[in-house]
Amino acid sequence: MNKILLSAAVCCALALSVKAQTREINFKHDAPFKEVLAEAKKQNKLIFFDAYTSWCGPCKVMANTVFKTDSVADFFNQTFVNLKVDMEKGEGPKLKDRFDVAAYPTLLFIDGDGNLVHKIVGSAPVNEFMAESRKALHPENTVYGLEKKFNAGDHSEATSLAYMTALETAYEHTKMGEVAKVYFDALPQNTLLDSKNWELESRFLFDVSSKAFAYLYGKSDDLKAKYGAGKVDMYFNQVFGNTIGSLKKAYASNINLPAAKNRATAMEALLASSNSPSDQQQLTALHLAQFAGTNQWDQYCALINNTLKKAPAGQKPNSYSILWAGMEMVRSAPVKYSTTALKWADYYNEDKEDLFTQILASDLRKMASKKLGKTKEAEAFALNSENLRKQAAAQGKMTPPIMNN
C-alpha cells in the first residue's frame, strides 16, 4: 500500500511539474536578419540566435526542455530579441558562414550592429545554460571581451585562463591553441612539468609549433613517470591528430593554410628522429595529408606501398590508417588510382577473423568498384559491409565509421 501511495505521489508531482512549465522562449522563426538587427538596436537589446538544423538531436533537446523552462523563458523574453534559424534553409547558409557556425546547436548573442558578443556551442542543462548566457550581459567576461584584453597585451594567468576556457566553450579550438601557445611559451620551462601546469597544458595546449609543446615532447619520459604513460601518449597523439586534421581542413577550404603548414612543419621536425611506431604512423598520416592536399597522388600511393613493403613479417601496419587513407584517395583522386586502392584491400584480405579490418576492406572495395564503374561489384561489397557490421554488432564489437562517397 505504501509503495502504491508513494508511486501515486511521484506521478502527481511529475504531472504538476510538467503542468507548471507553461512558458517558452518566444522565437522569431527564420525572420529576415536585417529586421531582427533593427529591432534589437531599437530596443537596445542583444539578439539571442539559436543556430540549429532539423536533424540535430541536441538542438531538439534544448528546444523541448531548456527553452520551455519558465525561468529560462521569462529571462530570455524580457532580456533578448530571440531568433531561431535553420542553418540549411533561407538565410541560414549565409549566416552560418558569417558567424563561423561549425557545430549544432550553436547559440549566439549578437548586438544591434551585428557584432558577435558571446557564443555557446552544444546543449547544456538549465543552470549551466543560464550561467553561460548571463555572461553575454557582461561583455568583459565573454570570449570577445577577453579577446580584446588579451590582444591588448594582458597575458596574465587570470585573463589567459579565462580566455582559453571561453574559447573551449565556444568550440574555438584553433584559436584556443594559439592563445595557449602565447601563454605557455612565456612560462619558465622548469615549471611546465608541474602538476598544475600539466593539467592546463593537456587541456589547452594543442599548437604543435609551441616551444612549450616541444619541451614537453622532449620530456615525455619524465611526464610518463609522473602522470602515467596512457594519459601522456593520449595527449601527444591528440595534438598530432588535430594537426593533421587542421591541415586537411585548411587544404580543403584554403583558409588559414599558411598557419596549418607551419604547424605541420613543426610536427615533422619533432617526429623525424623518433623511432616510436605510433609517432611514425602519425608522420606517415601527415605526409599523406600533404600529398593529398597538393594532389600528388603518385607520391601518396608510393608512401603507402613503401609502408606495406617495409612492414615486418606477420606485423601488418594498422589497417585503419591504410584502408581509410585508401578510401580518402578513392574519393578525391582521379579514377585510375582506384585500381591501386583495390590492391590495398587485397593486402588485408587474409585477416578473416578481424571483423573491423574486413569491414574497412569491404568498404574500400565498394568505393573503388563504384568509381571504376563496376556497379554490380560495388552493390555486392555494400551488402557485404552491411552484413559484416550486423555480425560485429551481434558480437558487441566496434565497427569503423562509414565514409561518405
Secondary structure as the mmCIF struct_conf table of DSSP 4:
data_model
#
loop_
_struct_conf.conf_type_id
_struct_conf.id
_struct_conf.beg_label_comp_id
_struct_conf.beg_label_asym_id
_struct_conf.beg_label_seq_id
_struct_conf.end_label_comp_id
_struct_conf.end_label_asym_id
_struct_conf.end_label_seq_id
HELX_RH_AL_P HELX_RH_AL_P1 ASN A 2 ALA A 20
STRN STRN1 LYS A 28 HIS A 29
BEND BEND1 ASP A 30 ASP A 30
HELX_RH_AL_P HELX_RH_AL_P2 PHE A 33 GLN A 43
TURN_TY1_P TURN_TY1_P1 ASN A 44 ASN A 44
STRN STRN2 LEU A 46 TYR A 52
TURN_TY1_P TURN_TY1_P2 SER A 54 TRP A 55
HELX_RH_AL_P HELX_RH_AL_P3 GLY A 57 ASN A 64
TURN_TY1_P TURN_TY1_P3 THR A 65 THR A 65
HELX_RH_3T_P HELX_RH_3T_P1 VAL A 66 LYS A 68
HELX_RH_AL_P HELX_RH_AL_P4 ASP A 70 THR A 79
STRN STRN3 PHE A 80 ASP A 86
TURN_TY1_P TURN_TY1_P4 MET A 87 GLU A 88
BEND BEND2 LYS A 89 LYS A 89
TURN_TY1_P TURN_TY1_P5 GLY A 90 GLU A 91
HELX_RH_AL_P HELX_RH_AL_P5 GLY A 92 ARG A 98
TURN_TY1_P TURN_TY1_P6 PHE A 99 ASP A 100
BEND BEND3 ALA A 103 PRO A 105
STRN STRN4 THR A 106 ILE A 110
TURN_TY1_P TURN_TY1_P7 GLY A 112 ASP A 113
BEND BEND4 GLY A 114 GLY A 114
STRN STRN5 LEU A 116 VAL A 121
BEND BEND5 GLY A 122 GLY A 122
HELX_RH_AL_P HELX_RH_AL_P6 VAL A 126 ARG A 134
HELX_RH_3T_P HELX_RH_3T_P2 LYS A 135 LEU A 137
BEND BEND6 HIS A 138 HIS A 138
HELX_RH_3T_P HELX_RH_3T_P3 PRO A 139 ASN A 141
BEND BEND7 THR A 142 THR A 142
HELX_RH_AL_P HELX_RH_AL_P7 VAL A 143 ASN A 151
TURN_TY1_P TURN_TY1_P8 ALA A 152 GLY A 153
HELX_RH_AL_P HELX_RH_AL_P8 GLU A 157 THR A 169
TURN_TY1_P TURN_TY1_P9 ALA A 170 TYR A 171
HELX_RH_AL_P HELX_RH_AL_P9 HIS A 173 ASP A 185
TURN_TY1_P TURN_TY1_P10 ALA A 186 ALA A 186
BEND BEND8 LEU A 187 LEU A 187
HELX_RH_3T_P HELX_RH_3T_P4 GLN A 189 THR A 191
TURN_TY1_P TURN_TY1_P11 LEU A 192 LEU A 193
BEND BEND9 ASP A 194 ASP A 194
HELX_RH_AL_P HELX_RH_AL_P10 SER A 195 PHE A 204
TURN_TY1_P TURN_TY1_P12 VAL A 208 SER A 209
HELX_RH_AL_P HELX_RH_AL_P11 LYS A 211 GLY A 218
TURN_TY1_P TURN_TY1_P13 LYS A 219 LYS A 219
HELX_RH_AL_P HELX_RH_AL_P12 SER A 220 TYR A 227
HELX_RH_AL_P HELX_RH_AL_P13 ALA A 229 SER A 253
BEND BEND10 ILE A 255 ASN A 256
HELX_RH_AL_P HELX_RH_AL_P14 LEU A 257 LEU A 271
TURN_TY1_P TURN_TY1_P14 ALA A 272 SER A 273
HELX_RH_AL_P HELX_RH_AL_P15 PRO A 277 GLY A 293
TURN_TY1_P TURN_TY1_P15 THR A 294 ASN A 295
HELX_RH_AL_P HELX_RH_AL_P16 TRP A 297 LYS A 310
BEND BEND11 ALA A 311 ALA A 311
HELX_LH_PP_P HELX_LH_PP_P1 PRO A 312 PRO A 312
TURN_TY1_P TURN_TY1_P16 ALA A 313 GLY A 314
HELX_LH_PP_P HELX_LH_PP_P2 LYS A 316 ASN A 318
HELX_RH_AL_P HELX_RH_AL_P17 SER A 319 SER A 332
BEND BEND12 ALA A 333 ALA A 333
HELX_RH_3T_P HELX_RH_3T_P5 VAL A 335 TYR A 337
HELX_RH_AL_P HELX_RH_AL_P18 SER A 338 TYR A 347
TURN_TY1_P TURN_TY1_P17 TYR A 348 GLU A 350
TURN_TY1_P TURN_TY1_P18 LYS A 352 GLU A 353
HELX_RH_AL_P HELX_RH_AL_P19 LEU A 355 LYS A 371
TURN_TY1_P TURN_TY1_P19 LEU A 372 GLY A 373
HELX_RH_AL_P HELX_RH_AL_P20 THR A 375 ALA A 394
TURN_TY1_P TURN_TY1_P20 GLN A 395 GLY A 396
HELX_LH_PP_P HELX_LH_PP_P3 PRO A 400 ASN A 404
#
